[in-house]
Amino acid sequence: MNHNKQEFLLQNINRISEGTEIIGSITTPGDIRIDGSFEGSITSKGKVVIGEKGKIKGDINCYDADIWGIFEGALHASEIITLKEVATVIGDIKTQKLVLEAGAVFNGSCAMFERQQPEK
């Protein structure tokens, strides 16, 4: 990733605040943090964070995800998913790396894939 693209992504962090309710779909080239309620699909080339008060029902496709709140649905991250100690996840996870902190609740299935190796 070139320097200008990194600066763009860092400056474009989206946030859905506590008390906000959204139904629909979100596509973003940067990071997004959800502290409100969202139902639908999220596609992010960056990190998706669900805050402690956040509730999402739907599908997420992203690079990384940190879950503090409640998620129900299908979650696909190309790098790493971290379920924090207060997280509740019900559904299917697909990722390269999964971190489950003590106290996190996960009910569903998990498929892990290997990092693609460069061709020789």
C-alpha positions in Angstrom: 0.0 0.0 0.0 1.5 3.4 -0.9 1.9 6.2 1.6 -0.9 8.4 0.2 -3.4 5.5 0.4 -2.4 4.9 4.0 -3.0 8.5 4.9 -6.4 8.4 3.2 -7.5 5.4 5.1 -6.3 6.8 8.4 -8.1 10.1 7.9 -11.4 8.3 6.9 -12.5 6.4 9.9 -16.3 6.1 9.9 -18.3 5.9 13.1 -21.9 5.0 14.0 -22.6 6.4 17.4 -24.5 4.9 20.3 -28.3 5.5 19.9 -28.1 5.4 16.1 -30.0 2.6 14.3 -29.3 1.8 10.7 -30.7 -0.8 8.3 -29.0 -1.3 4.9 -25.5 -1.8 3.6 -22.2 0.0 4.1 -19.2 -0.1 1.8 -16.0 1.8 2.9 -12.4 1.8 1.9 -11.4 2.6 5.5 -12.1 1.6 9.0 -15.5 1.7 10.7 -16.6 1.6 14.3 -20.2 0.7 15.3 -21.4 1.8 18.7 -25.1 1.9 17.7 -27.4 -0.7 16.1 -26.9 -1.9 12.5 -28.7 -4.5 10.5 -27.5 -5.4 7.0 -24.1 -5.9 5.3 -20.7 -4.1 5.9 -17.8 -4.3 3.4 -14.6 -2.7 4.5 -11.1 -2.7 3.2 -10.0 -1.8 6.7 -10.9 -2.7 10.3 -14.4 -3.1 11.6 -14.9 -2.4 15.3 -18.1 -3.2 17.1 -17.9 -1.2 20.4 -19.3 -2.5 23.7 -22.7 -0.9 23.1 -22.7 -2.0 19.4 -25.1 -4.5 18.0 -24.9 -5.9 14.5 -27.1 -8.4 12.7 -25.9 -9.3 9.2 -22.8 -10.0 7.2 -19.4 -8.4 7.5 -16.5 -8.7 5.0 -13.3 -6.9 6.1 -9.6 -6.9 6.6 -9.6 -7.1 10.4 -12.3 -7.1 13.1 -12.4 -6.3 16.8 -15.6 -7.3 18.5 -16.6 -5.9 21.9 -20.3 -5.9 21.5 -22.9 -8.2 20.0 -22.7 -9.7 16.5 -25.1 -12.2 14.8 -24.4 -13.4 11.3 -21.5 -14.2 9.0 -18.1 -12.6 9.7 -15.3 -12.9 7.2 -11.9 -11.1 7.8 -8.9 -11.7 5.5 -6.4 -11.2 8.4 -7.5 -11.4 12.0 -10.7 -11.4 14.2 -10.4 -10.6 17.9 -13.3 -11.3 20.2 -12.8 -9.2 23.3 -13.8 -10.4 26.8 -17.2 -8.8 26.7 -18.1 -9.9 23.1 -21.0 -12.1 22.1 -20.8 -13.6 18.6 -23.5 -16.0 17.2 -22.8 -17.2 13.7 -20.1 -18.2 11.3 -16.5 -16.9 11.2 -14.0 -17.2 8.4 -10.5 -15.8 9.0 -6.8 -16.4 8.9 -6.3 -15.8 12.6 -8.8 -15.8 15.5 -8.2 -14.4 19.0 -10.7 -15.3 21.7 -10.2 -13.4 25.0 -11.3 -15.1 28.2 -15.0 -14.3 28.8 -15.9 -13.9 25.1 -19.0 -15.9 24.0 -18.9 -17.6 20.6 -21.6 -19.9 19.3 -21.3 -20.9 15.7 -18.7 -22.3 13.3 -15.2 -21.2 12.4 -13.2 -21.9 9.3 -9.6 -20.8 9.2 -7.6 -20.5 6.1 -3.8 -20.2 5.6 -2.0 -17.2 4.4 -1.4 -17.5 0.7 2.3 -18.0 0.0 4.0 -16.0 -2.8 4.7 -18.1 -5.9 8.3 -19.2 -6.3 
